[in-house]
Amino acid sequence: MISYAEPMSVKRIARDVRNLAISRATCGGGQNFLGAKWVEYLVDNSPTTIRERLALRLLSLSPHYFYGRDIRSEADRNRRSRQALADLLIAPHLNRSARVLDYGCGPGYMAYAVAERADHVYAVDISRGVLACAKVLNARPNITFSTPTGIGHDAKMVDIAYSFAVVQHLGTRVLLDMLNTIADRLRPNGLLLLHFAEPGQGGWRTEAEWAADKSLGGRAKMRYALNCFGRSAEEMEMIVSGSGFTDVVVRSLAGSISLSAEDDVLRQQWLTARRL
């Protein structure tokens, strides 16, 4: 009798090793996927005729953005879902004079949608490679793409700051740094909008649970893979309230938006607060 268990296991291991090698080659350290200097250089200096395809291919190497192998379809899915989310969750708070901070903008699909209804969007991300891709795929005259430290003191205070599909990938220390940066840029009484995942929803574990996992797989995921931390509404309220915000409200996104089955947003949470 032929056993297929071992070949399949070897194939899976080989795939995981390959993915890890790609991730480490493109990573700028920690959770800075596509942050390696050569990624930004490659995008910026590639021929114009192939730059869009190259940006999409590079984004497919990150664990953040694309789920399937058809990168064009995945790019279209990202554009549709971010447009829908911007229309339903952010647009009601916008006007033509609004200045907006998109923290953790990734490839810029949501920033692109928001910029259609705002005066200016400051779209920031820690990954220079992802920002290079965003400039190719989602540039608008009223979007400034930069790292969090590169916003510049000439940038005006913003009226609204939001962060989507970011909080659940941050350790608490990094989350606090993010909130401090946002608080520095958000005008008094300005609006904060945050998306996050609760523990147990879709298998999300807390940061403490991941830290307690001393298995080889658990330690490797914490160090090399995309971190995925769940937080309760109570924990998020405490963290945000302690970072210079008030009027904190959390609600479930279930039933409020309609997206494809591939998007797990419907099982997650939406937080609003005001800058003190």
LUMTI-848912 format. One record per residue: residue number from 1; x negated, y, z of N, C-alpha, C in turn. Coordinates in steps of 0.001 Angstrom, whole numbers. Each point is the difference from the previous one (the first is absolute). Last residue first. Example, Ala and Ser with C-alpha at 12.3 -4.5 7.8 and 13.67 -1.06 7.14 Angstrom:
2
(rec 2 (-12850 -2250 7080) (-820 1190 60) (770 1090 730))
(rec 1 (-290 -5720 -70) (890 1190 0) (-900 1200 0))
//
This chain:
276
(rec 276 (8780 64151 23294) (196 943 1102) (-498 1404 -369))
(rec 275 (1860 -3669 -3572) (-1245 490 597) (325 998 1096))
(rec 274 (3353 -4054 -1472) (-335 1398 -265) (-1299 353 709))
(rec 273 (2465 -4840 -2172) (-386 773 1182) (-321 1429 -429))
(rec 272 (1829 -5460 -1705) (-44 1449 -256) (-348 704 1307))
(rec 271 (-224 -5341 -2410) (-99 896 1158) (-33 1444 -472))
(rec 270 (1415 -5379 -1664) (-269 1368 -454) (53 926 1210))
(rec 269 (-647 -5795 -1351) (543 1104 788) (-464 1365 -526))
(rec 268 (966 -5449 -2167) (-908 819 798) (665 1283 509))
(rec 267 (1408 -3601 -3219) (-73 -603 1330) (-816 859 966))
(rec 266 (618 1123 -4650) (1337 -79 578) (-5 -586 1403))
(rec 265 (-3923 290 -2891) (321 1233 716) (1325 -115 747))
(rec 264 (-2676 -3078 -3024) (483 -387 1325) (400 1200 854))
(rec 263 (-307 -1414 -5549) (-321 1028 977) (596 -382 1348))
(rec 262 (806 -2676 -3800) (-1426 -63 269) (-429 1036 1027))
(rec 261 (4477 -375 -1830) (-255 -967 1071) (-1474 -72 371))
(rec 260 (1955 4588 -2014) (-144 -1374 -454) (-334 -896 1182))
(rec 259 (2745 4284 1298) (-1207 -223 -776) (-47 -1450 -440))
(rec 258 (3194 4037 2663) (94 -1209 -808) (-1230 -100 -888))
(rec 257 (1747 2534 5022) (-636 70 -1311) (135 -1333 -704))
(rec 256 (1881 721 4299) (-46 1396 -443) (-615 162 -1379))
(rec 255 (556 -4176 2645) (1290 537 -407) (-30 1408 -539))
(rec 254 (-4020 -1397 3001) (950 -986 -529) (1327 669 -320))
(rec 253 (-3887 2026 2157) (240 299 -1407) (1005 -964 -627))
(rec 252 (-409 1749 5325) (-315 -1074 -937) (295 450 -1424))
(rec 251 (-1470 3436 4018) (1146 -728 -531) (-468 -1072 -960))
(rec 250 (-1693 3986 4041) (-331 -1173 -812) (1287 -651 -476))
(rec 249 (-2050 5054 2128) (1151 -868 -270) (-457 -1136 -906))
(rec 248 (-1911 4528 3256) (-330 -1233 -720) (1245 -875 -124))
(rec 247 (-1278 4749 1815) (1227 -389 -728) (-226 -1261 -832))
(rec 246 (-4546 2352 986) (1191 -117 819) (1180 -418 -882))
(rec 245 (-5966 239 210) (1278 25 -717) (1160 -190 970))
(rec 244 (-5022 -320 704) (390 1368 -344) (1308 122 -755))
(rec 243 (-2089 -4104 1781) (-917 583 -985) (443 1378 -474))
(rec 242 (2357 -3178 2999) (-1255 367 642) (-1000 665 -917))
(rec 241 (4184 -1650 -1609) (294 1032 995) (-1265 483 695))
(rec 240 (-340 -3641 -3013) (286 1246 -713) (263 1141 982))
(rec 239 (-665 -4345 1785) (-1207 453 -686) (217 1360 -660))
(rec 238 (3715 -2129 2049) (-976 412 1004) (-1252 572 -663))
(rec 237 (3338 -1868 -2754) (499 1235 619) (-1011 543 1006))
(rec 236 (-888 -4180 -1933) (-202 1082 -956) (487 1340 573))
(rec 235 (742 -3883 2561) (-1431 298 -81) (-269 1156 -947))
(rec 234 (4432 -1580 332) (-412 640 1248) (-1477 375 -29))
(rec 233 (1821 -2502 -3560) (467 1386 -59) (-448 760 1239))
(rec 232 (-3063 -4102 -1348) (1394 215 375) (352 1473 -141))
(rec 231 (-3746 -2635 -2996) (157 802 1215) (1483 191 276))
(rec 230 (-3867 -3228 -3171) (1343 434 322) (6 807 1289))
(rec 229 (-3969 -1047 -3947) (392 66 1399) (1451 463 138))
(rec 228 (-4072 -1766 -3557) (1449 165 -22) (517 -82 1435))
(rec 227 (-4895 510 -3351) (631 -107 1315) (1495 288 -114))
(rec 226 (-3421 -1980 -3795) (873 1129 296) (665 -218 1348))
(rec 225 (-4677 -2464 -592) (1252 102 -764) (784 1241 406))
(rec 224 (-4280 -1248 2090) (-163 188 -1442) (1292 266 -767))
(rec 223 (-416 -588 4950) (-1219 693 -426) (3 351 -1474))
(rec 222 (3617 -2411 2134) (-165 1282 689) (-1180 789 -547))
(rec 221 (708 -4373 -1620) (1043 916 -484) (-139 1366 652))
(rec 220 (-2853 -3456 1429) (-346 423 -1361) (1021 1001 -530))
(rec 219 (791 -2022 4190) (-1097 958 95) (-395 524 -1376))
(rec 218 (3322 -3358 214) (469 1226 618) (-1078 1063 61))
(rec 217 (-1086 -4358 -1575) (844 720 -944) (471 1325 554))
(rec 216 (-2487 -2851 2810) (-841 493 -1090) (809 821 -994))
(rec 215 (1790 -80 4998) (-249 -992 -1041) (-849 616 -1107))
(rec 214 (1840 2151 4043) (-1433 -252 -138) (-313 -1095 -1012))
(rec 213 (3996 3696 1641) (-167 -1174 -869) (-1488 -204 -272))
(rec 212 (1744 3765 2408) (-78 -1196 841) (-200 -1276 -813))
(rec 211 (650 4262 -2081) (-1276 35 720) (-195 -1245 849))
(rec 210 (4113 602 -2246) (-1075 -280 -957) (-1352 -42 707))
(rec 209 (3676 1241 2578) (113 -1419 -384) (-1073 -386 -1005))
(rec 208 (363 4521 1281) (-507 -797 1120) (53 -1489 -328))
(rec 207 (1900 3053 -3055) (-1463 93 -23) (-608 -851 1108))
(rec 206 (4739 -1620 -1706) (-553 1228 561) (-1520 -19 -117))
(rec 205 (3164 -2534 -3625) (-478 -165 1375) (-562 1326 498))
(rec 204 (3622 -1897 -4130) (-925 1010 506) (-349 -302 1451))
(rec 203 (3126 -2392 -3177) (-1234 -586 505) (-1011 999 541))
(rec 202 (4481 1064 -1685) (-835 -484 -1093) (-1340 -543 470))
(rec 201 (2052 2316 3729) (673 191 -1284) (-935 -432 -1122))
(rec 200 (-1466 15 4560) (957 -1061 -257) (730 121 -1312))
(rec 199 (-1907 4442 2252) (-495 -1376 175) (1110 -1008 -263))
(rec 198 (296 4718 -2539) (111 -498 1364) (-545 -1426 94))
(rec 197 (-1275 4322 -3442) (613 -1324 122) (25 -420 1463))
(rec 196 (36 5129 -2789) (-780 -1012 718) (794 -1302 83))
(rec 195 (-337 5612 -2010) (549 -1322 -239) (-859 -1011 759))
(rec 194 (1003 5657 459) (-890 -1161 34) (778 -1285 -223))
(rec 193 (55 5876 -11) (741 -1177 -443) (-970 -1176 -83))
(rec 192 (543 5481 2100) (-832 -1191 -182) (896 -1176 -353))
(rec 191 (348 5819 -110) (604 -1326 61) (-1022 -1101 -276))
(rec 190 (-377 5250 2350) (-50 -734 -1254) (423 -1446 199))
(rec 189 (-590 3524 3394) (1343 -440 -371) (41 -678 -1374))
(rec 188 (-4360 2578 525) (907 -219 1137) (1426 -243 -488))
(rec 187 (-3683 -1319 -3532) (401 1230 687) (873 -337 1205))
(rec 186 (-3879 -3220 -2081) (1447 211 -38) (380 1235 812))
(rec 185 (-4509 -1859 -332) (416 560 -1292) (1470 376 -63))
(rec 184 (-2180 -2071 3834) (-815 1177 -321) (480 706 -1261))
(rec 183 (1956 -4121 1344) (420 1083 898) (-775 1287 -275))
(rec 182 (-1230 -3934 -2329) (1281 516 -470) (450 1182 851))
(rec 181 (-3847 -2273 1363) (-254 709 -1257) (1283 626 -537))
(rec 180 (372 -2747 3766) (-690 1241 348) (-291 837 -1244))
(rec 179 (1821 -4286 -563) (999 913 539) (-617 1333 409))
(rec 178 (-2897 -3441 -1475) (857 447 -1093) (1018 1025 490))
(rec 177 (-2711 -2135 3183) (-788 951 -795) (835 570 -1138))
(rec 176 (1928 -3421 2516) (-68 1234 782) (-814 1069 -726))
(rec 175 (168 -4266 -1915) (1320 634 -78) (7 1318 767))
(rec 174 (-3788 -2736 305) (45 670 -1302) (1338 719 -182))
(rec 173 (-518 -2578 3890) (-969 1108 24) (53 781 -1300))
(rec 172 (2618 -3945 343) (536 1114 776) (-955 1191 23))
(rec 171 (-149 -3169 -4259) (-139 -232 1420) (431 1242 751))
(rec 170 (1912 -1096 -4959) (-952 745 809) (-42 -520 1431))
(rec 169 (3014 -1195 -3767) (-1341 -492 -314) (-1086 669 845))
(rec 168 (4735 1093 135) (-106 -1407 374) (-1375 -601 -309))
(rec 167 (1136 4557 -1238) (-113 -176 1453) (-222 -1450 392))
(rec 166 (880 1312 -4654) (-1345 257 508) (-136 -387 1470))
(rec 165 (3890 470 -3321) (-752 -1252 -174) (-1453 153 441))
(rec 164 (1950 4623 -226) (798 -1178 -351) (-907 -1192 -274))
(rec 163 (402 5326 2235) (-938 -1091 -237) (809 -1266 -206))
(rec 162 (442 5946 207) (543 -1357 40) (-1109 -1017 -252))
(rec 161 (1322 5622 1226) (-1057 -999 -154) (654 -1381 71))
(rec 160 (1389 5649 -800) (389 -1405 181) (-1242 -870 -163))
(rec 159 (-471 4652 -209) (1318 -3 627) (449 -1417 355))
(rec 158 (-5257 2184 -355) (1073 -652 -739) (1287 11 819))
(rec 157 (-4662 3336 -488) (759 -884 878) (1175 -576 -781))
(rec 156 (-4089 1404 -3024) (972 623 889) (629 -1046 922))
(rec 155 (-5077 10 -2212) (1336 -560 -182) (957 588 1029))
(rec 154 (-4677 864 -41) (771 919 -828) (1407 -526 -265))
(rec 153 (-3423 -2410 2378) (655 994 848) (796 1022 -812))
(rec 152 (-1006 -5299 -1381) (-542 1353 -79) (787 980 835))
(rec 151 (12 -5049 -1193) (1140 877 -295) (-459 1440 -129))
(rec 150 (-2587 -4191 1050) (-262 866 -1145) (1137 932 -349))
(rec 149 (-167 -3544 3416) (-969 1023 387) (-265 995 -1117))
(rec 148 (2964 -3696 -756) (516 811 1123) (-940 1114 425))
(rec 147 (-331 -1415 -5069) (-102 -764 1237) (536 859 1142))
(rec 146 (2017 980 -4849) (-1252 107 733) (-24 -1005 1137))
(rec 145 (3134 2524 -4369) (-425 -1284 552) (-1329 191 729))
(rec 144 (4361 3218 -1588) (-1429 -7 303) (-342 -1330 659))
(rec 143 (4212 2143 -3291) (-486 -1024 929) (-1504 161 154))
(rec 142 (2918 2527 -3089) (243 400 1386) (-294 -1132 1000))
(rec 141 (-492 -495 -4829) (-705 1245 347) (152 390 1459))
(rec 140 (103 -5159 -1274) (889 1117 -281) (-755 1271 374))
(rec 139 (-1016 -5791 -663) (-392 1403 153) (1161 930 -344))
(rec 138 (-700 -5152 238) (1090 800 572) (-365 1460 230))
(rec 137 (-2897 -3615 -1969) (1352 -516 -173) (1099 983 389))
(rec 136 (-4821 940 381) (241 -482 -1362) (1484 -284 -211))
(rec 135 (-1525 1257 4265) (-163 1147 -895) (248 -385 -1457))
(rec 134 (-30 -3396 3305) (1189 848 125) (-69 1189 -949))
(rec 133 (-3754 -2852 414) (1076 -636 -765) (1266 857 27))
(rec 132 (-3561 1424 2623) (-384 126 -1408) (1063 -619 -896))
(rec 131 (499 -536 4604) (299 1376 -404) (-372 234 -1466))
(rec 130 (-1149 -4111 1923) (1448 75 -191) (405 1405 -431))
(rec 129 (-4490 -599 1121) (321 -764 -1201) (1479 30 -316))
(rec 128 (-1653 1935 3988) (-291 840 -1168) (291 -725 -1309))
(rec 127 (2160 -704 5038) (-715 -672 -1086) (-202 920 -1203))
(rec 126 (2489 1102 4055) (-1404 -193 380) (-828 -557 -1148))
(rec 125 (4292 3363 -588) (-255 -1419 219) (-1471 -156 356))
(rec 124 (4280 4018 -1181) (-1293 -403 542) (-65 -1506 199))
(rec 123 (2748 4506 -2410) (41 -1456 63) (-1373 -514 425))
(rec 122 (3228 4618 -142) (-1373 -377 329) (21 -1503 262))
(rec 121 (3494 3406 -2809) (-217 -1216 781) (-1498 -204 180))
(rec 120 (3784 4304 -1293) (-1315 -637 -97) (-48 -1232 893))
(rec 119 (4133 2285 -1123) (-960 974 -505) (-1370 -630 -188))
(rec 118 (4413 -3091 -470) (-700 782 1019) (-935 1008 -658))
(rec 117 (2636 -3608 -2139) (968 829 717) (-651 908 1037))
(rec 116 (-2401 -3130 -2826) (1003 503 -944) (950 990 674))
(rec 115 (-3334 -2545 2375) (-490 1256 -578) (980 609 -993))
(rec 114 (706 -4344 2010) (290 1100 913) (-374 1339 -623))
(rec 113 (-1032 -3983 -2355) (1449 186 71) (357 1201 871))
(rec 112 (-4543 -1230 -298) (462 445 -1318) (1497 299 30))
(rec 111 (-1972 -1970 3782) (-386 1411 -115) (493 590 -1314))
(rec 110 (510 -4613 655) (973 772 760) (-318 1491 -56))
(rec 109 (-2980 -2941 -2189) (1327 -107 -606) (1046 823 761))
(rec 108 (-5069 -725 687) (689 1267 -237) (1387 -79 -587))
(rec 107 (-3582 -3351 1633) (-98 410 -1406) (838 1214 -364))
(rec 106 (-925 -301 5084) (-298 -1093 -922) (-101 502 -1431))
(rec 105 (984 2417 4364) (764 80 -1255) (-237 -1170 -933))
(rec 104 (-845 1743 4900) (-124 -1378 -467) (725 -169 -1313))
(rec 103 (1699 4052 2114) (-1167 -605 655) (-47 -1492 -335))
(rec 102 (2140 4840 -1867) (201 -1442 -176) (-1250 -681 553))
(rec 101 (2410 5131 511) (-1189 -837 179) (411 -1460 -117))
(rec 100 (2149 5111 -1786) (147 -1355 538) (-1352 -680 114))
(rec 99 (3121 4924 -722) (-1356 -537 -106) (-28 -1304 796))
(rec 98 (4244 3098 -2356) (-577 -890 1005) (-1432 -411 -346))
(rec 97 (3443 2763 -2419) (-1120 685 645) (-747 -898 991))
(rec 96 (3958 -1375 -2487) (-1037 362 -971) (-1200 697 619))
(rec 95 (2707 -3452 2995) (474 1093 -854) (-1190 431 -859))
(rec 94 (1617 -4579 3445) (-851 828 -853) (740 1206 -563))
(rec 93 (1571 -3915 2702) (-688 977 850) (-804 1020 -810))
(rec 92 (2440 -3735 -1964) (975 793 764) (-637 1075 881))
(rec 91 (-2821 -3128 -2573) (628 1094 -752) (1031 792 800))
(rec 90 (-2118 -4069 1691) (-800 1221 107) (675 1186 -684))
(rec 89 (1923 -4530 173) (-545 251 1331) (-692 1351 144))
(rec 88 (2158 -1736 -4140) (910 -265 1104) (-517 472 1353))
(rec 87 (-2526 479 -4165) (1324 597 -206) (868 -125 1251))
(rec 86 (-4240 -2125 -79) (-145 1461 67) (1361 681 -118))
(rec 85 (-149 -4645 -603) (-253 347 1392) (-132 1511 181))
(rec 84 (467 -1675 -4369) (1232 -224 754) (-172 402 1458))
(rec 83 (-3799 150 -2754) (952 1034 -411) (1292 -126 803))
(rec 82 (-3216 -3310 590) (-408 1252 653) (895 1162 -403))
(rec 81 (748 -4213 -2048) (300 -86 1431) (-382 1296 713))
(rec 80 (-962 -400 -4665) (1446 1 268) (292 34 1492))
(rec 79 (-4503 -366 -1384) (538 1309 -366) (1494 78 311))
(rec 78 (-2231 -4115 688) (-452 1011 947) (614 1361 -307))
(rec 77 (780 -3431 -3070) (726 -251 1242) (-372 1030 1061))
(rec 76 (-2362 90 -4064) (1372 478 -185) (823 -196 1274))
(rec 75 (-4322 -1771 -46) (-74 1459 2) (1388 603 -160))
(rec 74 (-354 -4605 -398) (-200 402 1387) (-99 1521 122))
(rec 73 (247 -1902 -4274) (1278 -163 686) (-105 442 1453))
(rec 72 (-3942 -24 -2477) (903 1032 -536) (1360 -66 698))
(rec 71 (-3273 -3289 989) (-279 1271 649) (881 1127 -538))
(rec 70 (406 -5363 627) (300 937 -1077) (-145 1417 553))
(rec 69 (-495 -3693 2915) (-1136 71 -926) (225 986 -1138))
(rec 68 (2288 543 5046) (-36 -956 -1108) (-1182 225 -918))
(rec 67 (808 2759 3897) (289 -1345 468) (-167 -1049 -1102))
(rec 66 (-2144 5231 1299) (655 -848 -985) (176 -1414 535))
(rec 65 (-1883 3568 2877) (930 621 -934) (778 -946 -903))
(rec 64 (-3654 -704 3783) (1059 945 341) (1157 46 -993))
(rec 63 (-4492 -2440 125) (1155 -731 550) (1213 887 236))
(rec 62 (-3852 615 -3988) (258 355 1394) (1201 -790 519))
(rec 61 (-1435 -196 -4540) (-1004 -671 824) (200 279 1489))
(rec 60 (2574 2055 -3535) (428 -1390 189) (-989 -798 848))
(rec 59 (-916 4487 -1341) (1017 -34 1049) (463 -1424 278))
(rec 58 (-2953 717 -3598) (-683 166 1286) (1008 -48 1154))
(rec 57 (1697 -111 -4363) (-732 -1232 284) (-704 88 1346))
(rec 56 (2186 3842 -1617) (958 -1029 390) (-698 -1301 369))
(rec 55 (-2648 3508 -1691) (544 363 1314) (975 -1057 495))
(rec 54 (-1700 -459 -4361) (-1025 -279 999) (522 309 1398))
(rec 53 (2698 1099 -3671) (-61 -1455 188) (-1016 -378 1063))
(rec 52 (232 4556 -1157) (1240 -431 664) (-23 -1504 257))
(rec 51 (-3617 1927 -2433) (-5 387 1413) (1256 -478 736))
(rec 50 (-1656 -330 -4786) (184 -1196 827) (215 336 1480))
(rec 49 (-657 3376 -3453) (893 -974 -636) (264 -1230 866))
(rec 48 (-3153 3541 1150) (1393 376 223) (962 -1054 -522))
(rec 47 (-4950 -1365 1652) (631 679 -1144) (1478 252 256))
(rec 46 (-3142 -246 4311) (444 -912 -1054) (604 783 -1162))
(rec 45 (-1659 1688 4369) (-901 53 -1161) (375 -979 -1108))
(rec 44 (2383 480 4262) (-239 1377 -450) (-798 63 -1290))
(rec 43 (803 -4234 2124) (1243 600 -498) (-267 1372 -604))
(rec 42 (-3638 -2188 2065) (432 -728 -1189) (1251 619 -604))
(rec 41 (-1646 1669 4117) (-863 376 -1119) (469 -661 -1294))
(rec 40 (2169 -1197 4022) (322 1377 -389) (-806 417 -1222))
(rec 39 (-1113 -4140 1792) (1362 -43 -529) (423 1386 -484))
(rec 38 (-4178 -757 2240) (-38 -308 -1424) (1401 -23 -617))
(rec 37 (-760 718 4735) (-311 1162 -835) (73 -305 -1487))
(rec 36 (3089 -2553 3632) (-1408 -46 -410) (-283 1105 -1012))
(rec 35 (4386 -1157 1931) (-732 1187 430) (-1472 -11 -351))
(rec 34 (3925 -3235 -426) (-387 746 -1206) (-774 1267 349))
(rec 33 (2127 -1649 4255) (15 -790 -1225) (-165 894 -1226))
(rec 32 (-714 339 5303) (-127 936 -1116) (-111 -761 -1319))
(rec 31 (202 -1436 4831) (1211 -153 -807) (4 931 -1219))
(rec 30 (-4691 -1225 2025) (1240 -87 754) (1184 -282 -897))
(rec 29 (-3727 1526 -2992) (-170 -244 1428) (1325 -8 726))
(rec 28 (-355 539 -4726) (-900 1018 525) (-229 -135 1482))
(rec 27 (1325 -3644 -4260) (373 656 1252) (-1049 1016 436))
(rec 26 (-79 -3198 -3814) (682 1269 -296) (276 834 1249))
(rec 25 (-2128 -4309 207) (-754 740 -1014) (607 1376 -268))
(rec 24 (2130 -3127 2951) (-1204 558 605) (-786 841 -1001))
(rec 23 (3860 -2276 -1539) (369 998 998) (-1234 662 598))
(rec 22 (-592 -3611 -2933) (454 1188 -723) (308 1124 970))
(rec 21 (-1090 -4148 1854) (-1174 576 -659) (370 1283 -751))
(rec 20 (3460 -2530 1959) (-807 654 1030) (-1206 684 -618))
(rec 19 (2713 -2607 -2784) (688 1225 390) (-777 772 1049))
(rec 18 (-1668 -4214 -1280) (-92 957 -1112) (643 1326 370))
(rec 17 (452 -3535 3012) (-1388 474 -15) (-197 1035 -1096))
(rec 16 (4155 -2170 225) (-162 903 1137) (-1411 581 46))
(rec 15 (948 -3270 -3257) (731 1239 -292) (-196 1019 1124))
(rec 14 (-1772 -4288 594) (-761 716 -1026) (663 1323 -348))
(rec 13 (2272 -2887 2934) (-1181 567 649) (-818 823 -993))
(rec 12 (3635 -2387 -1676) (456 1112 826) (-1166 692 695))
(rec 11 (-857 -3883 -2484) (377 1088 -901) (434 1234 793))
(rec 10 (-902 -3958 2353) (-1242 565 -518) (300 1188 -902))
(rec 9 (3649 -2431 1561) (-629 706 1102) (-1277 673 -461))
(rec 8 (2253 -2760 -3019) (755 1227 212) (-617 830 1112))
(rec 7 (-1869 -4274 -883) (-268 971 -1076) (742 1316 193))
(rec 6 (936 -3429 3201) (-1347 535 99) (-330 964 -1125))
(rec 5 (4249 -2261 52) (-142 938 1116) (-1375 625 36))
(rec 4 (1881 -3472 -2980) (-187 1351 -519) (-253 1019 1106))
(rec 3 (-683 -5641 -926) (438 1034 936) (-323 1371 -579))
(rec 2 (935 -5256 -2043) (-769 1241 -93) (589 1017 979))
(rec 1 (-128 -5681 -49) (835 1193 0) (-880 1257 0))
//
